[in-house]
């Protein structure tokens, strides 16, 4: 875990009040990065339970809104009326991310406070699989869509079992669900979004949820299943690889927010999504300059999985084992994005969120909007590994992995895989 990341026993909220104030014009980047308890792998979890892969950014001018609350929610010291983007905070929005990845018409600098054009594509289905129940998932998605000028989502919550799962008392999985559905919809606003809520974060429940998600996507004519969770590799993990082989479904999984590899992202039947950082000018209009590997992204050679056929071209880098990630996208919490979650214990609102949990639904949405709809993950990955360099933003700066051993480089690498997206071609 990075020295600048603070592990917290409870999740931290970033709720915004409604009284209008005047902000300083300098964009705020100083603050604290918080790892919620749902994103921390606990003793006994390996091979049994998965964790989320998001972190929260709390700006330096945030103050405790309820110090007596067991989850210590935070509130901006100078809240503004309405919703984001907020003057004085350079937090990414759907329009700025779409601008940087060339999914919409270019706007100079792609400033998140001025780049407001959002994607318009998407069809068929994307299924999000997460643990526990978020009763506000639909209403928060509707408000998020209105706030950023997205069309109303075609959205349905489905339970893994016969009734709604319990809520996560820490609030972490609820934020995860909000992040996943909102950013999948932001990248593919015309796709139907399913949220499959599982009874717990056990692998048995989550994989049962994957089976239900696979059936839903297949019945919709094809699409994607997005899994932003995972856990350290474990003996026997490859016996679950067949769970990601439903025809006409492409599976995406986060590589994690710490050095090393996690399952299911290392499965050969999953598109493994790593994380990057955005580099912007430090002065107004804070123009986007470049993209680099995120130092905390998961990645590396699998401890168990053999090298799949689509990685034959990088055998000199991965050897005889599966290497991850395959692709990457924004994950650095220093370039965090807006997420709305009103279900958070102690007070919800707008959160500033990063992690490979963001990169994963972002990629699932982009591939959906590209409209190719591969027959399998293997077919999708064969396309991704055969793409021309112009279809990816090939990052050559930055380090990741244990002791920052891996570096971004020309071609595929253990930090960003083939790179981040450039438009829809080859996806």
Secondary structure, 3 states (H helix, E strand, C coil): CCCCEEECCCCCCEECCCCCCCCCCCCECCEEEEECHHHCCCCCCCCCECECCCEEEEECCEEECCCCCCCCCEEECCCCCCCCCCCCECCECHHHHHHHCCCCCCCHHHCCCCCCCCCCCCCCEEEEEEECCCCCHHHHHHHHHHHCCCCCCEEEEEECCCCCCCCCCCCHHHHHHHHHHHHHHHHCCCCEEEEEEECCCEHHHHHHHHHHHHHHHHHCCCEEEEECCEEECCCCHHHHHHHHCCCCEEEEEECCCCCECEECCCCCCCEEEEEEEEEECCCCCCCEEEEEECCCCCEEEEEEEECCHHHHHHHHHHCCEEEECCEEEECCHHHCEEEEECCCCCCCEEEEEECHHHHHHHHHHHHHHHCCCCCCHHHHHHHHHHCCHHHEECCCCCEECHHHCEECCCCCECCCECCEECCCCCC
